[in-house]
Amino acid sequence: MRNRISIVILYLTFLTIFTYFLLGCAGSQPRFKSKEDYPKVEPKISKEHRFSSDIVKEETSEDDRKVDINSIKENISRNNLDKSLRNKVLLDVLSMIGTPYSSGGKDEKGIDCSGFSRKIYESSFGIQLPSSTEEQYKLGRSVKDSELEFGDLVFFNTTGKIPSHVGIYLGDNLFAHASVSYGVTISSLYSSYYKKRYVGAKRILN
């Protein structure tokens, strides 16, 4: 009788321990869940910009050389705004500062990087660029970093594809572009984020 009781107790103890570890592992190790256990979330961004969430995270964390855009506006206002092409470009750029980023966007309601460079080039220089970053990268001639001039197109690898981002060089290592994080803005080429992703520049003018 005692042996039977001992066996029953041993069996129940074993069953309890086994159940505890089984449930404990399932609850504490979500990596073992199957795909069906996770809710399906449809992406809200285009296939071209499927890395947008990563870009936002990296841009904001690595943008360690934030440009004071207000000081740029003040400097332009002090120059009596002659009709030089440089000032016209700067005014066109500043008029769009803060325009939200939108994949495939082309105007003040929302714009992407290639849409922005295309719009500025058309309004300021009367030159119509292709609509994609890749096609813009094929134009003009390559420019060394030490020879960058106002109006050059600067290109970056932000998604693993070369190129995937474009901006317009303004001098003093600054460039205007449509950032995924901030919309149309002015950034520094020496910002950690852009410095390590810079792939080159092209000169369309001259």
C-alpha positions in Angstrom: 0.0 0.0 0.0 2.7 2.4 1.0 4.6 1.6 -2.2 1.5 2.4 -4.3 1.1 5.7 -2.5 4.7 6.5 -3.0 4.4 5.8 -6.7 1.3 7.9 -7.0 3.0 10.8 -5.2 6.1 10.5 -7.3 4.0 10.4 -10.5 2.1 13.5 -9.5 5.3 15.3 -8.5 6.9 14.5 -11.8 3.7 15.6 -13.7 3.6 18.9 -11.8 7.3 19.6 -12.5 7.0 18.7 -16.1 3.9 20.9 -16.6 5.6 23.8 -14.8 8.6 23.7 -17.1 6.5 23.2 -20.2 4.3 26.2 -19.5 7.2 28.2 -18.2 9.3 27.8 -21.3 6.4 28.6 -23.6 5.6 31.8 -21.7 9.2 33.1 -21.2 10.5 32.3 -24.7 8.4 34.1 -27.3 11.0 33.2 -30.0 9.5 29.8 -30.1 6.1 31.1 -31.1 4.9 30.3 -34.6 4.2 33.0 -37.2 0.5 32.4 -36.7 0.8 33.6 -33.1 1.7 37.1 -34.2 -0.9 39.6 -35.6 -0.3 40.4 -39.2 0.5 44.0 -39.8 0.4 45.4 -43.3 3.1 47.9 -44.2 2.0 51.4 -44.8 5.0 52.4 -46.8 6.0 51.6 -50.4 8.3 48.7 -51.3 11.0 51.3 -52.3 10.9 52.7 -48.8 10.4 49.6 -46.8 13.3 50.6 -44.5 11.7 53.9 -43.6 11.2 53.1 -39.9 14.9 52.2 -39.6 15.9 55.4 -41.4 13.8 57.5 -38.9 15.4 55.8 -36.0 19.0 56.1 -37.3 18.6 59.6 -38.7 17.3 61.0 -35.4 19.9 59.2 -33.2 22.9 59.9 -35.5 22.1 63.5 -36.5 24.7 65.0 -34.3 25.3 68.2 -36.3 21.9 69.8 -36.4 21.8 72.9 -38.6 20.4 76.2 -37.3 18.1 77.0 -40.2 16.9 80.2 -38.6 20.4 81.6 -38.8 20.6 80.8 -42.5 17.3 82.7 -43.0 18.6 85.7 -41.1 21.9 85.8 -43.1 19.9 85.8 -46.4 17.7 88.6 -45.2 20.8 90.8 -44.4 22.1 90.4 -48.0 19.5 92.8 -49.5 18.4 89.8 -51.6 19.9 90.7 -54.9 18.7 88.7 -57.9 21.6 86.3 -57.9 20.9 82.7 -58.7 22.4 81.5 -55.4 19.9 83.6 -53.4 17.0 82.4 -55.6 17.9 78.8 -54.9 18.2 79.4 -51.2 14.9 81.2 -51.1 13.2 78.3 -53.0 14.8 75.9 -50.6 13.8 77.9 -47.5 10.2 78.3 -48.8 9.9 74.5 -48.5 11.5 73.9 -45.2 9.2 71.8 -43.0 7.3 70.2 -45.9 6.6 66.7 -44.8 8.2 63.7 -46.3 6.0 61.6 -48.6 7.2 58.7 -50.7 6.5 59.7 -54.3 5.4 63.2 -53.3 6.2 66.2 -55.5 4.8 69.3 -53.9 4.3 71.3 -50.7 1.7 68.7 -49.4 4.4 66.1 -49.2 7.6 65.4 -51.1 10.4 62.8 -51.2 14.1 63.4 -51.8 14.2 63.1 -55.6 11.0 65.0 -55.9 12.6 67.9 -53.9 15.8 68.0 -56.0 13.7 67.9 -59.1 11.4 70.7 -58.0 14.3 73.0 -56.9 16.2 72.4 -60.1 13.2 73.2 -62.2 12.1 76.3 -60.3 15.6 77.7 -59.8 17.7 76.5 -62.8 15.0 75.7 -65.4 16.4 72.1 -65.6 14.0 69.2 -65.4 15.6 66.2 -63.6 14.3 62.6 -63.8 11.9 61.7 -61.1 14.0 59.0 -59.4 17.2 59.1 -57.4 18.7 56.4 -59.5 18.1 58.3 -62.7 19.4 61.5 -61.3 22.6 59.7 -60.2 23.3 58.8 -63.9 23.4 62.5 -64.9 26.3 65.0 -65.0 29.8 64.2 -64.0 31.3 63.0 -60.7 32.7 65.5 -58.3 35.4 65.0 -55.7 34.5 65.8 -52.1 37.1 68.6 -52.1 35.6 70.2 -55.2 31.9 70.4 -54.2 30.2 73.5 -55.4 26.8 75.1 -54.7 24.0 73.3 -56.6 25.8 69.9 -56.9 23.7 66.9 -56.2 24.9 64.8 -53.3 24.0 61.1 -53.0 23.7 58.7 -50.1 23.1 55.0 -49.4 20.4 54.9 -46.7 18.7 51.6 -47.5 21.5 49.4 -48.8 21.0 50.5 -52.4 23.3 52.9 -54.2 22.0 55.6 -54.4 18.8 55.8 -52.3 18.9 59.4 -51.2 19.7 62.7 -52.8 20.2 66.3 -51.7 21.4 69.7 -53.1 24.8 71.0 -51.9 24.6 74.6 -50.5 28.2 75.1 -49.5 30.0 75.0 -46.0 29.3 71.2 -46.0 25.6 71.8 -45.9 22.9 70.3 -48.1 19.2 70.7 -48.5 17.0 67.6 -48.9 13.8 65.9 -48.0 14.6 63.8 -44.9 12.4 60.9 -44.0 12.5 62.0 -40.3 12.3 65.8 -40.6 10.8 66.5 -44.1 12.5 69.2 -46.1 15.5 70.4 -44.1 19.2 71.4 -44.2 21.8 69.0 -42.9 25.5 68.7 -42.5 27.6 66.3 -44.6 29.6 65.8 -41.4 26.7 64.5 -39.4 27.5 60.9 -38.4 24.5 59.6 -40.2 25.2 61.2 -43.6 29.0 61.1 -43.4 29.1 57.3 -43.3 26.4 56.9 -45.9 27.7 59.5 -48.5 28.5 57.9 -51.8 29.4 60.8 -54.0 28.3 63.9 -55.9 27.3 64.8 -59.4 27.5 68.2 -61.2 24.6 68.9 -63.5 25.3 72.7 -63.9 28.0 74.0 -66.2 
